[in-house]
């Protein structure tokens, strides 16, 4: 890693501390020299509150090193890692295994979640108090907490600890073995569908509990129009709730599905109407941030078609180019708004600092998505072959270069 020595004023856009200003087309960096970046923008390091780096337990899918390098490639300097690991971080001792991996392998800031329940089984609360000093929040991501009483106890304890509950919302009894959206594509191609109610019914329950208890609550990867409406209404009532969606839900829907495991994620790509509702939620502030839900798997695990493949796609290395191309260049949102969604709002909600952390993007450069160029061990993406604008030239974390072209 190389220290950034100098930034000289000129006429390139940069966003710093939430404010746009004019800054630095030249970075004089040791081993890099002076790079002419007159057509580039300098953006604050992105912050992703929902990634899976798979260590400990599943290093054949991703390692702390490969995951953090992929994040740096995508312009991220801070990420929060989900707890579906082995061992599950449900005690201080189990969490220590992940913290050791972070210290040894991460090139950016990695904040772990603690599990809400022991083994993420939903039967007994984890050792939340013991883990609280070392976790960003508590989540059972990958599974919804099925018991209302268990979620109530978790929210009460999290509130007393000054921590947030971050929820993957899914009612198991409504899944019925589904694996893509219960819509037109599923019906016409003979697939088992996942209904939207499996998501929004649990969101409705949790919002009621969060309002009753006064717990800070964040909803993971919303995908359904009903979820947007419920969260919008809860915010209007003063519930302490925020939410995220993922890039793929904003730019794709069930009409884009193909008979390939790289189109399988949970929640699934839903209808055009759901996608449009998510865009509206971005525009009116109901949706606070965009998180990738970066979920790498082995090639074999993603080779079994829609029915048999593992849920999850990678996204850290394509998120900004995808959203810049499909939302900013088309005039749906501004670059400033995208920066808020990817860098500033996540930090505000989760209390994550922004110091000397930024990335440098050539917005005129374009390329077709080629998973073989990814630094992540995961290769499954529905974007393969899509031409996207925006190339990251440089990512700096705490004044040190952690990625350069």
HELIX and SHEET records of a PDB file:
HELIX    1   1 UNK A   64  UNK A   73  1                                  10    
HELIX    2   2 UNK A   92  UNK A  105  1                                  14    
HELIX    3   3 UNK A  118  UNK A  120  5                                   3    
HELIX    4   4 UNK A  128  UNK A  131  1                                   4    
HELIX    5   5 UNK A  132  UNK A  134  5                                   3    
HELIX    6   6 UNK A  148  UNK A  161  1                                  14    
HELIX    7   7 UNK A  172  UNK A  174  5                                   3    
HELIX    8   8 UNK A  184  UNK A  189  1                                   6    
HELIX    9   9 UNK A  197  UNK A  213  1                                  17    
HELIX   10  10 UNK A  225  UNK A  237  1                                  13    
HELIX   11  11 UNK A  247  UNK A  251  1                                   5    
HELIX   12  12 UNK A  254  UNK A  256  5                                   3    
HELIX   13  13 UNK A  261  UNK A  263  5                                   3    
HELIX   14  14 UNK A  272  UNK A  284  1                                  13    
HELIX   15  15 UNK A  305  UNK A  308  1                                   4    
HELIX   16  16 UNK A  319  UNK A  323  1                                   5    
HELIX   17  17 UNK A  324  UNK A  328  3                                   5    
HELIX   18  18 UNK A  335  UNK A  339  1                                   5    
HELIX   19  19 UNK A  340  UNK A  344  3                                   5    
HELIX   20  20 UNK A  345  UNK A  350  1                                   6    
HELIX   21  21 UNK A  371  UNK A  373  5                                   3    
SHEET    1   A 7 UNK A  33  UNK A  36  0                                        
SHEET    2   A 7 UNK A  26  UNK A  29 -1                                        
SHEET    3   A 7 UNK A   2  UNK A   8 -1                                        
SHEET    4   A 7 UNK A 400  UNK A 404 -1                                        
SHEET    5   A 7 UNK A 387  UNK A 397 -1                                        
SHEET    6   A 7 UNK A 358  UNK A 368 -1                                        
SHEET    7   A 7 UNK A  40  UNK A  44 -1                                        
SHEET    1   B 2 UNK A  12  UNK A  16  0                                        
SHEET    2   B 2 UNK A  19  UNK A  23 -1                                        
SHEET    1   C 4 UNK A 109  UNK A 112  0                                        
SHEET    2   C 4 UNK A  76  UNK A  81  1                                        
SHEET    3   C 4 UNK A  46  UNK A  52  1                                        
SHEET    4   C 4 UNK A 294  UNK A 295  1                                        
SHEET    1   D 4 UNK A 165  UNK A 167  0                                        
SHEET    2   D 4 UNK A 217  UNK A 219  1                                        
SHEET    3   D 4 UNK A 241  UNK A 245  1                                        
SHEET    4   D 4 UNK A 289  UNK A 290  1                                        
SHEET    1   E 2 UNK A 180  UNK A 181  0                                        
SHEET    2   E 2 UNK A 193  UNK A 194  1                                        
END                                                                             
